[in-house]
Amino acid sequence: MTQDVASHLPHATATSTGAGTFQSRLAIGGREGQDDILADEPLAQGGLGTGPTPYDLLCAALATCTTMTLRFYAGRKGWDVGTVETHVTHARMAGQAPADQFTRTITLDPALDQAVRAELLGIANRCPVHKTLTQGSAVTTTLAA
């Protein structure tokens, strides 16, 4: 894949900062330097606690994608749904298959019609990140020259 084509795909780069064992600077989506963030592990795990963990970021991806998908769908239907909030947690459940459990809680305006709320709940499972997590992915790893 050429660099030009790759730059149009969703992407992120993590670069170790040299501060602590885990701290990394993230450049996300081609906006390097504009909205870089730090990722890290908590103090209890040997990190500096200076940023979200990789699993926090994965939860954020699912939460953001869900909220965006619901707002997009509601807009196409002409529904004024107001604020949509999605909260996601992650836990590893030893001995279970799959071991990774994401719990997603969606908050919608309680005044919304129950049929609309039910339809939006079903649409949440159509968000692309949800599909990626539940349908599986392939990861190819290479070393740069």
FILOMAR-471976 format. One record per residue (C-alpha): residue in one letter; x, y, z. Coordinates in nm, 3 decimals, m for minus. Example, Ala and Ser with C-alpha at 12.3 -4.5 7.8 and 13.67 -1.06 7.14 Angstrom:
! FILOMAR-471976
<site><zamar>a</zamar><x>1.230</x><y>m0.450</y><z>0.780</z></site>
<site><zamar>s</zamar><x>1.367</x><y>m0.106</y><z>0.714</z></site>
! end
This chain:
! FILOMAR-471976
<site><zamar>m</zamar><x>0.000</x><y>0.000</y><z>0.000</z></site>
<site><zamar>t</zamar><x>0.143</x><y>0.337</y><z>m0.093</z></site>
<site><zamar>q</zamar><x>0.181</x><y>0.611</y><z>0.166</z></site>
<site><zamar>d</zamar><x>m0.068</x><y>0.832</y><z>m0.025</z></site>
<site><zamar>v</zamar><x>m0.339</x><y>0.565</y><z>m0.015</z></site>
<site><zamar>a</zamar><x>m0.258</x><y>0.478</y><z>0.346</z></site>
<site><zamar>s</zamar><x>m0.293</x><y>0.843</y><z>0.453</z></site>
<site><zamar>h</zamar><x>m0.661</x><y>0.833</y><z>0.356</z></site>
<site><zamar>l</zamar><x>m0.733</x><y>0.532</y><z>0.576</z></site>
<site><zamar>p</zamar><x>m0.807</x><y>0.558</y><z>0.948</z></site>
<site><zamar>h</zamar><x>m0.473</x><y>0.547</y><z>1.122</z></site>
<site><zamar>a</zamar><x>m0.277</x><y>0.625</y><z>1.435</z></site>
<site><zamar>t</zamar><x>0.089</x><y>0.629</y><z>1.530</z></site>
<site><zamar>a</zamar><x>0.218</x><y>0.565</y><z>1.883</z></site>
<site><zamar>t</zamar><x>0.573</x><y>0.676</y><z>1.965</z></site>
<site><zamar>s</zamar><x>0.735</x><y>0.602</y><z>2.299</z></site>
<site><zamar>t</zamar><x>0.824</x><y>0.924</y><z>2.479</z></site>
<site><zamar>g</zamar><x>1.105</x><y>0.784</y><z>2.693</z></site>
<site><zamar>a</zamar><x>0.916</x><y>0.889</y><z>3.005</z></site>
<site><zamar>g</zamar><x>0.840</x><y>0.577</y><z>3.202</z></site>
<site><zamar>t</zamar><x>0.795</x><y>0.232</y><z>3.057</z></site>
<site><zamar>f</zamar><x>0.460</x><y>0.276</y><z>2.882</z></site>
<site><zamar>q</zamar><x>0.396</x><y>0.641</y><z>2.800</z></site>
<site><zamar>s</zamar><x>0.340</x><y>0.696</y><z>2.428</z></site>
<site><zamar>r</zamar><x>0.246</x><y>1.000</y><z>2.223</z></site>
<site><zamar>l</zamar><x>m0.042</x><y>0.927</y><z>1.987</z></site>
<site><zamar>a</zamar><x>m0.083</x><y>1.101</y><z>1.654</z></site>
<site><zamar>i</zamar><x>m0.430</x><y>1.014</y><z>1.530</z></site>
<site><zamar>g</zamar><x>m0.585</x><y>1.041</y><z>1.186</z></site>
<site><zamar>g</zamar><x>m0.326</x><y>1.252</y><z>1.009</z></site>
<site><zamar>r</zamar><x>m0.359</x><y>1.544</y><z>1.249</z></site>
<site><zamar>e</zamar><x>m0.012</x><y>1.496</y><z>1.395</z></site>
<site><zamar>g</zamar><x>0.083</x><y>1.778</y><z>1.628</z></site>
<site><zamar>q</zamar><x>m0.270</x><y>1.922</y><z>1.635</z></site>
<site><zamar>d</zamar><x>m0.438</x><y>1.693</y><z>1.882</z></site>
<site><zamar>d</zamar><x>m0.171</x><y>1.449</y><z>1.993</z></site>
<site><zamar>i</zamar><x>m0.251</x><y>1.282</y><z>2.323</z></site>
<site><zamar>l</zamar><x>m0.052</x><y>1.074</y><z>2.566</z></site>
<site><zamar>a</zamar><x>m0.142</x><y>0.713</y><z>2.637</z></site>
<site><zamar>d</zamar><x>m0.009</x><y>0.532</y><z>2.940</z></site>
<site><zamar>e</zamar><x>m0.082</x><y>0.270</y><z>3.203</z></site>
<site><zamar>p</zamar><x>m0.195</x><y>0.353</y><z>3.557</z></site>
<site><zamar>l</zamar><x>0.059</x><y>0.387</y><z>3.838</z></site>
<site><zamar>a</zamar><x>m0.060</x><y>0.055</y><z>3.982</z></site>
<site><zamar>q</zamar><x>0.045</x><y>m0.118</y><z>3.655</z></site>
<site><zamar>g</zamar><x>0.386</x><y>0.045</y><z>3.640</z></site>
<site><zamar>g</zamar><x>0.293</x><y>0.343</y><z>3.427</z></site>
<site><zamar>l</zamar><x>0.296</x><y>0.712</y><z>3.503</z></site>
<site><zamar>g</zamar><x>m0.084</x><y>0.748</y><z>3.482</z></site>
<site><zamar>t</zamar><x>m0.050</x><y>1.034</y><z>3.232</z></site>
<site><zamar>g</zamar><x>m0.314</x><y>0.929</y><z>2.983</z></site>
<site><zamar>p</zamar><x>m0.575</x><y>0.676</y><z>2.880</z></site>
<site><zamar>t</zamar><x>m0.478</x><y>0.311</y><z>2.855</z></site>
<site><zamar>p</zamar><x>m0.504</x><y>0.120</y><z>2.527</z></site>
<site><zamar>y</zamar><x>m0.828</x><y>m0.037</y><z>2.651</z></site>
<site><zamar>d</zamar><x>m0.961</x><y>0.309</y><z>2.748</z></site>
<site><zamar>l</zamar><x>m0.897</x><y>0.412</y><z>2.388</z></site>
<site><zamar>l</zamar><x>m1.073</x><y>0.102</y><z>2.258</z></site>
<site><zamar>c</zamar><x>m1.372</x><y>0.181</y><z>2.481</z></site>
<site><zamar>a</zamar><x>m1.362</x><y>0.539</y><z>2.351</z></site>
<site><zamar>a</zamar><x>m1.370</x><y>0.415</y><z>1.991</z></site>
<site><zamar>l</zamar><x>m1.680</x><y>0.205</y><z>2.058</z></site>
<site><zamar>a</zamar><x>m1.852</x><y>0.482</y><z>2.256</z></site>
<site><zamar>t</zamar><x>m1.778</x><y>0.748</y><z>1.995</z></site>
<site><zamar>c</zamar><x>m1.877</x><y>0.531</y><z>1.701</z></site>
<site><zamar>t</zamar><x>m2.202</x><y>0.432</y><z>1.870</z></site>
<site><zamar>t</zamar><x>m2.296</x><y>0.792</y><z>1.948</z></site>
<site><zamar>m</zamar><x>m2.209</x><y>0.905</y><z>1.594</z></site>
<site><zamar>t</zamar><x>m2.403</x><y>0.617</y><z>1.437</z></site>
<site><zamar>l</zamar><x>m2.715</x><y>0.692</y><z>1.643</z></site>
<site><zamar>r</zamar><x>m2.701</x><y>1.066</y><z>1.567</z></site>
<site><zamar>f</zamar><x>m2.649</x><y>0.995</y><z>1.196</z></site>
<site><zamar>y</zamar><x>m2.938</x><y>0.747</y><z>1.184</z></site>
<site><zamar>a</zamar><x>m3.171</x><y>0.979</y><z>1.376</z></site>
<site><zamar>g</zamar><x>m3.082</x><y>1.264</y><z>1.141</z></site>
<site><zamar>r</zamar><x>m3.164</x><y>1.054</y><z>0.835</z></site>
<site><zamar>k</zamar><x>m3.499</x><y>0.967</y><z>0.992</z></site>
<site><zamar>g</zamar><x>m3.564</x><y>1.333</y><z>1.075</z></site>
<site><zamar>w</zamar><x>m3.578</x><y>1.260</y><z>1.447</z></site>
<site><zamar>d</zamar><x>m3.469</x><y>1.527</y><z>1.695</z></site>
<site><zamar>v</zamar><x>m3.316</x><y>1.301</y><z>1.959</z></site>
<site><zamar>g</zamar><x>m3.116</x><y>1.567</y><z>2.141</z></site>
<site><zamar>t</zamar><x>m2.801</x><y>1.456</y><z>2.319</z></site>
<site><zamar>v</zamar><x>m2.687</x><y>1.095</y><z>2.281</z></site>
<site><zamar>e</zamar><x>m2.439</x><y>0.965</y><z>2.537</z></site>
<site><zamar>t</zamar><x>m2.265</x><y>0.629</y><z>2.522</z></site>
<site><zamar>h</zamar><x>m2.063</x><y>0.489</y><z>2.812</z></site>
<site><zamar>v</zamar><x>m1.844</x><y>0.180</y><z>2.753</z></site>
<site><zamar>t</zamar><x>m1.647</x><y>m0.033</y><z>2.996</z></site>
<site><zamar>h</zamar><x>m1.415</x><y>m0.324</y><z>2.929</z></site>
<site><zamar>a</zamar><x>m1.334</x><y>m0.624</y><z>3.147</z></site>
<site><zamar>r</zamar><x>m1.136</x><y>m0.941</y><z>3.086</z></site>
<site><zamar>m</zamar><x>m1.325</x><y>m1.243</y><z>3.212</z></site>
<site><zamar>a</zamar><x>m1.083</x><y>m1.529</y><z>3.274</z></site>
<site><zamar>g</zamar><x>m1.215</x><y>m1.866</y><z>3.168</z></site>
<site><zamar>q</zamar><x>m1.491</x><y>m1.722</y><z>2.949</z></site>
<site><zamar>a</zamar><x>m1.511</x><y>m1.720</y><z>2.573</z></site>
<site><zamar>p</zamar><x>m1.480</x><y>m1.457</y><z>2.457</z></site>
<site><zamar>a</zamar><x>m1.271</x><y>m1.328</y><z>2.746</z></site>
<site><zamar>d</zamar><x>m1.313</x><y>m0.961</y><z>2.654</z></site>
<site><zamar>q</zamar><x>m1.646</x><y>m0.814</y><z>2.767</z></site>
<site><zamar>f</zamar><x>m1.754</x><y>m0.466</y><z>2.662</z></site>
<site><zamar>t</zamar><x>m2.056</x><y>m0.319</y><z>2.838</z></site>
<site><zamar>r</zamar><x>m2.222</x><y>m0.032</y><z>2.654</z></site>
<site><zamar>t</zamar><x>m2.484</x><y>0.194</y><z>2.815</z></site>
<site><zamar>i</zamar><x>m2.665</x><y>0.444</y><z>2.593</z></site>
<site><zamar>t</zamar><x>m2.843</x><y>0.742</y><z>2.744</z></site>
<site><zamar>l</zamar><x>m3.120</x><y>0.902</y><z>2.538</z></site>
<site><zamar>d</zamar><x>m3.373</x><y>1.171</y><z>2.620</z></site>
<site><zamar>p</zamar><x>m3.634</x><y>0.992</y><z>2.837</z></site>
<site><zamar>a</zamar><x>m3.907</x><y>1.190</y><z>2.659</z></site>
<site><zamar>l</zamar><x>m3.833</x><y>1.011</y><z>2.331</z></site>
<site><zamar>d</zamar><x>m4.102</x><y>0.776</y><z>2.206</z></site>
<site><zamar>q</zamar><x>m4.039</x><y>0.417</y><z>2.322</z></site>
<site><zamar>a</zamar><x>m4.047</x><y>0.290</y><z>1.963</z></site>
<site><zamar>v</zamar><x>m3.775</x><y>0.538</y><z>1.865</z></site>
<site><zamar>r</zamar><x>m3.567</x><y>0.440</y><z>2.169</z></site>
<site><zamar>a</zamar><x>m3.601</x><y>0.070</y><z>2.081</z></site>
<site><zamar>e</zamar><x>m3.506</x><y>0.131</y><z>1.717</z></site>
<site><zamar>l</zamar><x>m3.198</x><y>0.329</y><z>1.819</z></site>
<site><zamar>l</zamar><x>m3.096</x><y>0.053</y><z>2.058</z></site>
<site><zamar>g</zamar><x>m3.100</x><y>m0.192</y><z>1.766</z></site>
<site><zamar>i</zamar><x>m2.906</x><y>0.050</y><z>1.544</z></site>
<site><zamar>a</zamar><x>m2.626</x><y>0.066</y><z>1.804</z></site>
<site><zamar>n</zamar><x>m2.519</x><y>m0.282</y><z>1.694</z></site>
<site><zamar>r</zamar><x>m2.469</x><y>m0.152</y><z>1.341</z></site>
<site><zamar>c</zamar><x>m2.193</x><y>0.091</y><z>1.436</z></site>
<site><zamar>p</zamar><x>m1.876</x><y>m0.002</y><z>1.245</z></site>
<site><zamar>v</zamar><x>m1.658</x><y>m0.039</y><z>1.556</z></site>
<site><zamar>h</zamar><x>m1.917</x><y>m0.271</y><z>1.714</z></site>
<site><zamar>k</zamar><x>m1.908</x><y>m0.481</y><z>1.398</z></site>
<site><zamar>t</zamar><x>m1.527</x><y>m0.488</y><z>1.401</z></site>
<site><zamar>l</zamar><x>m1.519</x><y>m0.604</y><z>1.762</z></site>
<site><zamar>t</zamar><x>m1.789</x><y>m0.869</y><z>1.724</z></site>
<site><zamar>q</zamar><x>m1.703</x><y>m1.002</y><z>1.378</z></site>
<site><zamar>g</zamar><x>m1.328</x><y>m1.018</y><z>1.423</z></site>
<site><zamar>s</zamar><x>m1.036</x><y>m0.866</y><z>1.242</z></site>
<site><zamar>a</zamar><x>m0.708</x><y>m0.960</y><z>1.082</z></site>
<site><zamar>v</zamar><x>m0.387</x><y>m0.787</y><z>1.190</z></site>
<site><zamar>t</zamar><x>m0.081</x><y>m0.785</y><z>0.967</z></site>
<site><zamar>t</zamar><x>0.248</x><y>m0.676</y><z>1.122</z></site>
<site><zamar>t</zamar><x>0.561</x><y>m0.571</y><z>0.935</z></site>
<site><zamar>l</zamar><x>0.892</x><y>m0.407</y><z>1.025</z></site>
<site><zamar>a</zamar><x>0.972</x><y>m0.074</y><z>0.862</z></site>
<site><zamar>a</zamar><x>1.285</x><y>m0.062</y><z>0.648</z></site>
! end
